[in-house]
Amino acid sequence: MSNEHILITGTAGMVGSHLVEYYSGKVKKEFLIGTYFNPTINLNDIVDLCVPLQLDVRNAAAVEKIIHEFNPGKIFHLAAQSFPTVSWLRPVDTMDINANGTINLFEAIISARKLDAAYNPVVVVACSSAEYGASLTPENIPIKENAALLPLHPYGVSKVAQDLLTYQYFKGHNIRGIRARIFNTTGSRKTNDAVSDFVQRAFDIINGKTEKLRVGNLTTQRAITDVRDLVSALVLLADKGNAGEAYNISGEKVYSMQEVIEVIEKVCNRKFILETDQALLRPTDEPIIYGDSTKLKNETGWQQKYSLHKTVINMIDYLSKK
């Protein structure tokens, strides 16, 4: 089987769906393999763009079957339990999906090499800024890849496990894993982050469904990346990244949540009445999350192209067409 195949796990998540869209215009459909499980997006957005396969990455035999069948030359491992809040409720599941799912993928590659010793795919693993946790202090901002990994929730721990497993399988088995440490990213199809929640609530106000914009802590600050810029970073890492290395993928500009609302108001051309919702106030919240992407830029030439203003316009357009 040809190494032309591209495998994307987790295509029914926000990032995976946009990555499938990117490659769908560049490779033949039969060479683009997209796996999904418990979709967070509408499957109709991706099923016609790739060869869609249901896959629970916890099932080692099923993962192995796909790797053996297609021998993909590029693998983007995005399948995950990706919500920190859920990880508190389901820590065992979170570790099982994120850590053991990654092990299953790497072991499947080792198994495939027994049939073809030359099989040597590049594997871009979706890691997270949540790995830094307590290291995200004002003096460490923007944080670099060599900062201590001190996660503050089970999700962050599971992402550290993914990250270090990728390094371990590179050192121990020469699997060309690349650790993509993804910072706050938003865009169409995103749910359960501050920007997408604010945009949805603003959209509901515009359409007369509610009157006030519910908010939590507006002082927290986040560097925000458009999902299309994230996709370009992942693609560049697959083509130009160095195996075994970790790369921050972070927006350039830091926004307070108050500033995010101001951008949404500008796009919508109206002021919103804000209402603090106690349910949206977290007991602990990193005051600022902002990464240094110099390494990514220097080694791949990546540049952020989409401003938050453009991102919000895109998100409103998507909601209008749903």
URMOUR-V949816 format. One line per field, one symbol per residue. ss: DSSP state (A for helix, B for strand, O for the rest). burial: b if it has 16 or more other ideal C-beta (glycine too) atoms within 10 Angstrom, else e. Layout:
BEGIN
ss = ???
burial = ???
END
This chain:
BEGIN
ss = OOOOOBBBBOOOOAAAAAAAAAAAOOOOAAABBBBBOOOOOOAAAOOOOOBBBBOOOOOAAAAAAAAAAAOOOBBBBOOOOOOAAAAAAOAAAAAAAAAAAAAAAAAAAAAAAOOOOOOOOBBBBBBBAAAOBOOOOAAAOOBOOOOOOBOOOAAAAAAAAAAAAAAAAAAAAOOBBBBBBBOOBBOOOOOOOAAAAAAAAAAAAAOOOOOBBBBOOOOOBBBOBBAAAAAAAAAAAAAAOOOOOBBBBOOOOBBBAAAAAAAAAAAAOOOOBBBBOAAAOOOOOOOBBOBOOAAAAAAAOOOOOOOAAAAAAAAAAAAAAO
burial = eeeebbbbbbbbbbbbbbbbbbbbeeeeeebbbbbbbebbbeeebbeebbebbebebeebebbbebbbebbbbbbbbbbbbbbbebbeeebeebbebbbbbbbbbbbbbeebbeeeeebebbbbbbbbbbbbbebbeeebbbbbbebebebbbbbbbbbbbbbbbbbebbeeeebbbbbbbbbbbbbbbbeebbbbbbbebbbebeeeeeeebebbeeebbbbbbbbbbbbbbbbbbbeebebbbbbbbbbeebbebebbbebbbebbeeebeeeeeeeeeeeeebebbbbbbebbbeebebebebebeebbebbbeebeee
END
